[in-house]
């Protein structure tokens, strides 16, 4: 797959990800509103954001600066190979 080069397409992609996340959260909360669900949803989003940050920024900057990840699949391959 070719790298995305267009700045406008990158902004559109980021905006669409935001829309997907907001709509999904809104639907979950409308269907099952309570404070516990809202808190767990917020913690889930926060936790996955931190894991994503770790998978790319932390690994590339401090754990293995030689390796450049191109996506979550690349990160999983890196983990699999580093276990050996």
N, C-alpha and C positions, 0 to 999 in steps of 0.2 A: 504494500500500500504506500502511496506517495505521501510525503509530508504535506500538511496543510500550510500554504504559503500566504494566503490572503488574510490580511488583518481584519477586514470586514467579516469574512467567514468565521474567523476565530471568535469575534465578538458575538456573532449570531449563535454559534455553537455554545458559548458560555451562557448566553441569555436563555437559550432553550433548556440547558441543564437546570438553570435556576427555576424556570417555569415548571419543569417536570417535578422538581423537588417540592416547590411550594404547593402545587396542585395535589400531589400525592399526600403531603402532610395535611392539607386542608380536608381532603376526602376522608382520611383516617380519623381526624378529629371530629368531623361532622357526624360520621357514622358511629363513633364510640367516644363521646366526649366525657372525660373526667380528668382531674388533675394528674392522676397517676399515669394515664396514657400520654398526656402532653409532656410530662417530665421524662418518661421513658423514651419517647420519640426524640426529644431534644438531646438526651444522652446518647442515643443511638447515632444521630447525625454527627454530634461532636466527636464521638469515639471513632467513627469511620473517617472523618476528616483528619483526625490526628494520625490514624493508621496510614492514610494516604500520604500525608506529609512525611511520615517516617519512611515509608517505602521508597520515596523518591528523593527528598531533600536530604534527610539524615544519612541514608545509606550512601548516596553519591558524594556528599561533602565530607563525612567523617569515617564511615566504616570502610568503604572501598572506592576511593576517588578515581580509580582507573576504569571502573565500569559505568557505562551510560545506559540508563533504562529507557525503553521506548514505550512502555505501557505496563499494565499489571501482569500480562502474560510474560513479558521479559523479566519482571521481578520474580515471578514464580519459578521460572527456569533458573534464575540466579540462586534462589533459595534451595532448589533441588540439587543443583551442582555443588553448592557450598557444603551440603550435608555429607558429601562423600569424603 
